[in-house]
Amino acid sequence: MQLARVCGNVVCTHKYESLTGFKLLLIQPVSSSMAPLGRPIVATDLAGAGTDELVFFVTSKEASNTMDNPLVPTDASILGIVDEIEMLEWKE
């Protein structure tokens, strides 16, 4: 699982039938310090997230395995909305 910030909505007038009813969001993956990592990606929203919320998501086959039909063509799925992060200081 990875963290991301929701940065927009993706509106489609036509989409693959098995994606009907699912909201698509643009998310920006972030590091543990909340710095942007790479480029934004489109993710299927399974958690009801909104703009600027911090979410956790999965990619690859795990993204479609979270749906009723595991053959849904999705590369990323939002699984939850992050309420709080508590990080302990790590010493090597």
Secondary structure, DSSP 8 states (H G I E B T S, - for coil): -EEEEEEEEE--SS--GGGTT-EEEEEEEB-TT--B-S--EEEEESS---TT-EEEEEETHHHHHTSSSTT---SEEEEEE-----------
